[in-house]
Amino acid sequence: MFRRMGNAVVRHPVWTIVAWLIAAVAIVATAPSLPSNSDESSFLPKSYESIKAAQLQQKAFPSAFTPSAIALYRRTDGGRLTAADRKDVARITAELGEKHIDQVQKVVPGPPSQDGRYALTLVQMDSKNAGQPKQADAAKVLREDVKKLARGTHLDVKLGGSAAQALDQQDSSQRGDALIGIGTFVIILVTLLIIFRAPILAVLPLVLIGLVAAVANGLIAYATQLFGLQANSSISSILIVVLFGVGTDYFLFLMFRYRECLRAGDEAKQAMVNAVGRVGEAIASAAGAVIIAFLALVLSTLGFLKQMGPALAIAVAATLVAGLTLIPAVVSLIGPKVFWPSKSWQREPDNARFAALGRGVRRRPALVAAVSGLVLVALSLGMFGYNATFDLASGSMPKTKESMVVQDEMQKAYSAGAAAPTDVYLSSTDGRPLDRSAFDAYARKLGAVDGVAGARMTQVSKDGTTADFTVTLKYEASTDKAIDTVGEVRDIAHAAAPDGTKALVGGLSSIYKDIDTAVSHDYRTVFPVAAALIMVILGLLLRSVVAPWYLIASVGLGFGATLGATVWIFQEGQGHSGLMFMLPVIMYLFVVAIGTDYNILMIARLREEAREGREPREAAGMALRHAGPTVAAAGFILAATFATMMLAGNSLLTEMGFAVSFGIVIAAFVMAMFFTPSLTALIGHAAWWPGHGDRAEGAPAGAAAASPGSGPATGEERDDLAPGPSGHRG
């Protein structure tokens, strides 16, 4: 199939390129704009208690005041606020309300701090648009206006709150995207120049993948609109790296094999047909594993991951199609001149280092497997110290951003949980008005929970069937202590609810509690489903039941090693309280799915060597010699491109960039080069049971493989890469 595809594309390269250009223009011109949502509650389905509480609040208290933005005032000299200062705060608050800024519904003064050094203005926005870009725009106007109104006073004012955090996160994301994009381009360009010493080959993937990126973004926007998915600003950063990293991987897989075919004496166009025929199945299988792993995210209960999964799957699918059509068409049109001015493509390099590594695997496969396995196990021990953190706002932007400064100062000036109190909604189950005489006792029970600073009944609905108890925690909403405390508040709220009533606990800490539960569900669902589906792909590719088991076990060890190393670096080394809660899911999918690419390429080459009549150990050594440079180059580029995420300046992308790049290094330079080929060599022919995928075509099923170089070769094998007398490709 892949040979026929390559033949069609090489015969009609111009038409292939024109078709891609027409499709790109049509998709980009008609694609809808991609929406964005940074509201934490949008992560969760409606079945969770925090979401039910939010819905009850909207129904029972439609005019309830929930600040979306908070202006924090303090004197420029750091002293206590004077009477004149308090008058200035009142004036600024009143004038802000009179401006009738879009999305702003109410502007009211907030309580002063106990030490008299801080004052607040609280701004309520339309709850229906929480987390939407229009509220970030409103925060920008508010921030500019409140600073203008404070001019000429002794007040320093900063704007925080969820809307301001969304604005700062948006600005940080744009800066991060630019740095990641530039870093990715530079790394790919420089690395390809070093590998091929050919400027055309260095620039070509950037241009072609740029075209694919435009198509992928348009298709993602269509899918987002069609299926009603939520977008998030962090996805764009990941998308850049996936498109250019994975796209360059597939480009390298193809170009290394194309160069090998040219060295074997194939005519230029036939060399490309042979290259697609030989490596097409490995590329398609590798991309299929990535796509299926990403699509497994639709089983997630988190909106962020539900959106990210299909988006990345679409991006990889577009890259796969380009890798098998657009890239071969363009390269076949240029021909061997694509390697200009270098002449090294014309001769087979010694590959001395990879040949030596191959000899090591061939001679001592048990030692290689044991050492590489122990390295993975040792690193994996760190994952037992993993702790999750849920502070998405500070995780997605630097601490120096204004909204983060406000959050930190409010934690010092007020009760840490005052900025995001927890609400307990007590409602009647029979439609009768609540018995108000029980409110004080209920509030006391809530206030007695360890970790609660105070609890009081604040309002009752007009029909008297729902009461709102405001519970202020001693801890900031996203901390482990706050999440543990809100769990205890839930237990007491449910158990102490008077007869004929039920309680729902809402608020930011409650949302984080439910996100924690949802992530645990995803670990139990997404992980095994993705692993099982990848095993199916490996089984179909290798026609084996045995090989997929140890291949998926090896990438599982790679995941453990990656998470362990990340815990040691960030939690133990840098003193972080934990890693971002979504990191293990993302890490699992990238390391398992993309890391499987290199295992697939290596095992496919090992099978190819075995089919030429080599014994398992020799086949493993030769596979490492010939596929090793490809895996090393592709692994380095992909790891380096993911590492550019560390330039974004926020902890979420820094942790993600390190974890994924380290995982890819483990996948390419430990698993694919040592662990997988040495295990395959040790298991021998049994690795391909119940099929005989390692047998030379025409050999009897039960016969042992022939001696190196003596196995029969098909016409397809002869026109690609026939082994020379010394056992390597000429």
N, C-alpha and C positions, 0 to 999 in steps of 0.2 A: 504493500500500500504506500509506504513512504517513498519507495523508489519511483513509483508511478507519479506521486505528487511532485517529487523533485524533478522528474522528467518534464512534467507539464509546465512547471514554473520556469525551468531553464529554457525550454523551447519558446516561451512567450513572456520574457522578462518585462518588456515594455507594457504589455497589457496588464500584467500583475501590478506593476507600479502605478499605472493609471487608475486601476480599480481601487487601490488603497487611497490614492489622493482624492478621488471622487467620494469615497466613503467617509474619509476624514472631514472634508468640507461639509458634506451633508449633515453629519452627526454633530459637528461643532456648531454649525449655523442654526440648527433646530433644537439643540438640547436645552432643557429648562435650567434655570439657575439652581444651584445646590443650596438647600436650606441649612440652617445650623441651629443647634440647641445645646446650651450649656447648663440647663437646669438639672440638678441631680435627680429630682423625682422622675424625670422623663426616662431615667435608666430602668425603672421598675414597672412590671405589669400591675394591673389594678387589683390583683388578688392579695397584695401585701398590705399589712396593717397600716403602715405609714401613708400609703396612697388612699386607703379607705378613710383614714382620718382627715386627709386633705379634702377629699370630696365631701365629707360631712361638714367640715368647716365652711366650705363654699355654700352649702345648702342652708345650714343653720345660722351662719353669721356672714351673710354676703357682703356686709360693709365692715367686717372685722379688719383691724389695722395690722398689717404685716409689712414692716419696712423693707423696701427693696434697695434703698440707698441710705447711707448714714453719713452726715457731715459731722466731723469731730473737730471741736474747737479747743485750742489751748493758747495761752499767752506766748508771745514770741520770746519772752525772757524766762519762761518755764514756771512763773510764779502762780499764786492763786488768782482766780478770776475776780475782778473788781465789780462793783455795781455797774459802772460804765460798760465794762466788758459784757455783762449779762444783758444790758440794754441793746448793745450791738448785736448780740446773738439773736435776741427777740426780733430786732428789726430785719436782720438778714433772713430769718425764717419766714417772716411775714411777706417780705418782698419776693422771695422764691416762690411762695404759693401764688402770688399775684401774676407771675409770669405765664402760668398755664402751659407749661412745657408739655410736649407730646408724651403720652404714657403716664404722666404724673397725675395722680388722683387726689392726693392729700399731702400737705406738708405741715408737720406739727413739731413743737419743741419736745426734746427728750429730757430725761432726768440728768441732773449734774452728778459728777462723780463724788464719792464720799470725801475725798481730800480737797474738793473745791477747785481742782486744777483743770477740769475738763467739762465741756458742755456738748450737747448733741442737738442736731436737727434730724428728724426722721421723715423719710420720704416714701410714701406708698405709691406703687405703680400697678397697672392693670395686671392682675394675676393670670389672666388668660394668655398673656404674652410672655410669661416668665421664662427667662433663658433665651429669648429670641433676640436677633441682632438689633431690632428697633429699640429695645430697652438699653442695650449698650450705647446706642446713639444718644438716648435720653440722658444717660449717665455722663456722657461727654459734655453735653450742654450744661447739665447741672454743675459739673466740676468747674467749667469755665465761669459760669455765672456766680457761683458761691465765692470763688476767689476774687472776682471783680467787686462784689459787694463788700468783701472784707478789707479792701484797700483803704488805707487811711486810718485803720484801727490798729490796736495792739494785738490782734488775733492772728494766729496761724491756723488755717483750716484745710483739712484733707477730706476727700470723699472716699468712703468705703461701702461695704454692703455687697449683696449678690450682683446687682447691676453693674457696679463699678468693677467688681472682680471679672465679670464677663468682658467688659471693655479692656481691662488690662491684659486679660488672657488672650483676647483677640489681637492686640498689639504685639504681645510677646510671641504669639504663634506666627504672625507675619514676618517678624524678624527672624524667628527660628527657621521658618520655611526658606527664607532667602539664604541664610548661612548653610543650611543643609543642602539646598540645591547647588550652591557654588562649590561647597566641599565635595559633593558627589561628582560633579563635572570634572573638577581638578583631579581627583583620585583616579577616575576612570581614564581620563586623557593621559595622565602621566604614566600610569601603570601599563596601558596598552602600548604607549610609545616605547617603554623599556622592553616589553615582551617582544613586539614585532619590529620595532625600529622603522615603522611605516606610518607617516602622518595620516594617510587616507584611512587606514585601518583604525587609527586612534579616534578620529573624528566621526567616522561612519556610524558606529553604534549610538553615539550621542544624538546624531541627527535623526536616525531611524526610530530610536526609542522615544525621542521627543514627539515624533508624529504619532506613535502608538499611545503615548501619554494623553495627547489631545483626544484621540478616539476613546480611550478608556474612561477619561473624565466625563465625556459626553454620555457614554453608556451607563456610567454610575449614576449620573444625574437622572437619566430616564428611569433606571431601576428604583432609585430612591423615591421618585414621584409615583411610580406605578404601584409600589408595594407599601407606600406610606411609612418609609423608614425614617429614622432620625439621623441627622448628620452631626458631626462633632469636629471642632477645629483641629484636634490632634490627628485626625485621619489623614489630612492632607500631607502632613509631615511624613507619616508612615508610607503613604502612597508614592511619594517621590522616590523614596529609597527602594521600595519593592519593585517599582517599574524599572528603574535604572540598574539596580543590583541584579535582579533576576534576569532582566533583558540582556545584560552584559554576560551573565553566566551562559545563557543559551547561545549567544553570539560566539563566545569562546568555544563551547562544545563543538559548534559547527565549523569554526575557522581552523581549529587545531586538526580536525579530521580532514577538512578540505586541503590543508597544507600537506598532510600525510599522503593523501591520494595523489597530489601533484608530484610529490617526491617519488611515489611508486611508479611514475611514468604515465599516468592518465592524462588524456587530452583535457584541456581546461574545463569545458562544459561537462564532460563526462565525470570529471573529478567532483564537481558539485553535485551531480546526480548521485554518485556513489556515496558522497559524504552524507547527503540527506537520507539515503537509503540505509546507511550504516548507523548513524547516530540519531535518526529521527525517532525511532521507537524509544530510545533512552530519554530524549528530550520530552516526548509526549507523556511518557510514564512519570517522569519527574514533575512535569507541570500538572499532570492529573493528580498526583499525590498532594501537591500544594493546594490545588483548587478544592479538592474534597476536604482537606483539613480546614481550609478557610470556611467552606460552606457548612462545616459542622458547627460553626458559631451561631447559625440560625437556631440551634437548640438552646442557646443561652437565654437566660431570663433577663439579661441586662441589655437595654436598648443600644448602648454604645457598641457592644460586641455584636449585636444583631446587625447593625449597620456596617460595621467594619468587615465582617466576614464576607458578605456578598460583594462589597466594594473591592476588596483585595482579590477575590476570586475572579471577578470580571477583568481586573487589571492583568492578572496572570494569564487568563484565557486569551486576552488580546495579544499579550506578549508571545504566547505559544504560537498563535496563528501567524504572527509576524516572523517568528523564528523559522517557521517551515515554509513560508511563502515570500514575504517581502525581502528578508535578508538574503536568501539564496538568489532571488531575482536580481537584486542590485549588484551583488558580488559577481554573479555570472556575467552580467553586462560589462563590468569593469575588467574581469579576468585577472590573471596573475599580476597585472599592474597594480592591484590593490596592495601588494606588498612593497611597492616602490618606496624608496630607492634601495632597500635592503636586498641582498642576494642570499641571505641565510636560508630562505624558504626552499632553495633549490637542493640543499643537501641535508641529509639526516644527521642531527647532532648526536654526540656521544651519549647525552643524558646520563653522564657518569654518576651523578648523585642519586638519581632515581634508579639507575641500574644497580647501584650498590644497595640501596634500600630494598629493591626487589630481590636481590640475592640474599639479603638478611631474612626476609620473610620466607623465602623458599627453603633456606637451610634450617631456620629455627622458628617455625610458626608457633609452637607452643610457648616459647619464651616471649615472642612478640605479643601474642594474645594476652599472656599473663601480665606483662608489664603495662601495656596500654589499658587493660581492664582494671588493674589496680589503681592507675592514675585516675580513671573515671570514678571508681568507687571512693577513693580518698577525697576527691573534690565534692562528691555527692553528700558526704557527711555534714557539710555545712548547711544543707537545706533543712535540717532538723531545728535550726535556730531561727527559721523564717518567721517573721511577724508582719502582718498586713497593716497598712495605714490608709486612711480614707480621706485625707485632706486634699481633695482634688484641686481646690483653688490654689493653694500654695505649691502643690505638686506640679502645676502647669504654668507657673511663672516665677520669676526671681522674687526673693523676699524684699527686694528694694522697691518693688512696684507700690504705688501709693495705697491701693486697697489692702495690700499685705501689711503695710506700715500701720494703717488704721486698725486692722485686725489685731496686731500685736499690742498696740497701745491700749486698745479697749480691754484686752485681757488683763493688763496691768492695772488699769484705772477702775474697771468695774469687775463684777463677778465674771469669771472666765466664761460661764455659760449664758451671761446676760444678753450677748449679741444674738444668740439663737436659742431662745428658751424652748422647752418641751411643753406641748399642750396635751392634756388629758381631756377627752371629750366624753362626758357621761350622758347617755341618752336613754330615754324611756323605750322599753320594748313593746309596750301596749298602747302607745299614743297618748297616755295621760300625762299631765304635768308632773314634773319631778317634785319630790318632797324636799323642800329647801332646808328643813331642819337637820337633815343628814349631811349637809355640805361641809360644815366645820369639822366634823369627825373624819370625813373622807379626806379632806385637805391635810389634816394632821397625820393621817396614815401615809399619805404620799410624801409629806415633808420629813417623815421619820426614816425614809430610805437612806442608807449610807451613800454619801456622794451627792445628796440633794441639798442645795443652799436654802431653799424656801419653796413653799407651795401655797397658792391661794386661789380661791374661786374669783374669776375676773368678770365673767358675763354669763347671762342666760339668754337663750333664744327667745324671740317674741312670743312663740307659742308655749314656752315653758318646758319643752320636752328635751332640751339639750343644754348642758352647762359646760363651760370651758374653765378648766383648772390650769393655771399657768405654773409650771414647775421649772424653777431655775436650778441648773446643775452647777456643781463646783468646778467643772472642767470644761474646756473648750469642746465644741460639739463634735469634732472629728477625732478626738483622742480615744485610745482604747478604754480609758477609765470612764469616759462619757458613754461610750457604746455599751459597756458592761452595766453601768448604772441605769441606763434607759431600759435595759433588759429586766432589771430588778423592779423598776418603776412599772413596767408592763405587768409583771407578775402580781404586784400589790394592787394595781389599778383593776385588774380583772377579778382578783380574788375578793377584794374589799367592796366591789360594786354592790350597792343595795339591791334587794330583791326587786325584780321588774325593770332592771336597768342593765346596760352593757357599756363597757368602756373601750375606747380606741385611743391609742397613744400616737401622736404625730409630732412633727418637728424635724429638724435636720438630723439630730442624733438618732431618731427613730428611723429615718431614711437610711442612714449609714448602717444601722443594725440590720435592716432588711437587705441592703446590698451585700453585707457580709454573708447572710443566709443564702442569697442568690448565687454568690460566687462559689460557696461550698457545693451547691447543687450543680453548678457548671463543672466543677472538678469531677463530680461523679458521673456526669453525662457526656460532656464534650470530649474529655480526654479519651475514654474508652471507645467512643464512636469514631473519633478521628483515627485512633490507632488501628481499629478493626478495618476501616475502609482503606487505609494505606496498606495494610497487610493484603487486602484483596487485590489491590493494584500490583503489589510486588509479586503475588502469586500468579497473576495473569501474565505479567512480563516474563517471569522466570520459569513459568510452568512447573512450579515447585510448591510443595506444602511445607517443607522443612526450612528453606532459606528465609521466608518472610518472618519466621519466629525469632531467629537470632538477629536478623537485621533490625526489626522493631525493638528488640531488647537492647541492641546497641544504641539506638537513638534515644531510648528511654534512659539509659545510663548517661548519655550526653546531656539530656535535659536535667537530670539530677546534678551532674557536675556543674552545669551552667548556673542553676539556681543556688547551689552551694557556694560557688565562687562569688556570686553577686551578693549573697548574704554576708560573706566574710569581708568583702570590699566596702560595702555601704553601711551595713549595720554594725559590724565589729570594728572596721577600720575607720570609717568616717563618723560613727556615732549616730547614724539615723535611727529614729525610733522604730522604723519598719520600712518595708518596700511597698510601693503603690499596689493596692489590692488586686488590680487587674493584670499585674506583671506576669505572674506564673502562667495564666491562660495564654497571653500573647506570646510569652517565651516558649511555651510548649508547642504552639502551632508553628512558630517560625523555626525553632530548632528541629522539631520533629519533621515538619513538612519540607522546609527548604534544606535542612541537613540531609534528608533522605535523597535529595538530588545527587549528592556526591556518592552516596552508597550505591545508588542506581547506576550511575556512570561507571563506577569501578566494577561492580558485579557484572554489568553487561559486557564490559571489556574482558573481564576474567572468563566469562562464558565463551566469548568469541575466541579467546586464545585456546581454551579447552577444545573447542570445536575443530581447531586445526590440528588436533591430535596430541596436545600436551597433557601431561599428568597434572593433577590438581595443584601440587606445590609449584611446579614450573609455571603453570598458567597464572597463578597468583603473582609470582615474581615478575612475569612479563607484563601482566596487567598494570602492576604498579609502575614499571618502567615506562610504559607508553601512555597510560592515563594519568599518572602522577603529575606531570607538568600541567595538564589541563585542570585537574582538581586543585592544585596549588594556586594557579593563577586565578581561577574562578573564586576559590575560597578567600583569597586575599582581597580581591576587589569587592566581593560582597560584604565581607567583614568590615572592610574599611569604609564602605558606603554607609553601613548601619552605624558605624562609630561616629559619623558626622552628626548624628542626632544628639551627640553629647555637646555639640556647639550651640544648641538651642537655648541654653541658659536656665533650664528648669529641671527639677529633680525627676519628673516623670520621664521625659525624653532622655535625660542623662542615664537614668537607671536602665531604660529600655535599650538605648543605644549600646551601652556596655554589655548588657546581658545577651542581646541577640548577636552582636559581633563576636563576643567570646564563645557563644554557642556554635557559631558557624566555624570559628577556628577549631574548636573541638571536633565538629562534624567532619571538616575537611582534612585536618592534619593529624587527628588521632583515630577517629572511627574509620573513615574511608581509606586512609593510607595504610593503617596498621591492623586495627581490630577486625574489620570486616574481611580483608583478604587472608589474614592469618587464620581466622576461624574457618573460613571456607576451605583453605588448604588442609586444615586439620580434619574437618568432617569428610572431605573428599567427595567421591561420587554420590554419597548419600545426601549431600546438600541439595541435589537436584531431584530427589525422589518426590512423587512417583514417576515423573517424566525423566527424560534423558537429555536435558538441555545442554549438557556439556559434551555430548558425544559428537564426533564428526559425522556429517551427513553421510548416510549409506553404511555406517558401521553397525554391526549387530548390537541389539539392545544389551545383551549380556557380556559383550566383549570388552576387554580392557582397552583403554585408549592406546593408540599407536605411539610409537616413539616420536619425539619432537620433529616436526617437519615432514613426517611420513604420511600423515593423514590425508585423505582425499580432499580436494577443494572444489567447491562448486564454481560455476562460471562467475557468479557474483563475487565470490571471495577472490578469485584470480584477478578480476579487473579492479579490485580495490587494493588489497594489501597482502601480497604473498610473502610468506616468511623466507628470508634468505638462508643461506647455508649455515650461518652462524647463529641462527635462531632469532634474529631481530629483523625488523622491516628495513628493506633497502630503499 
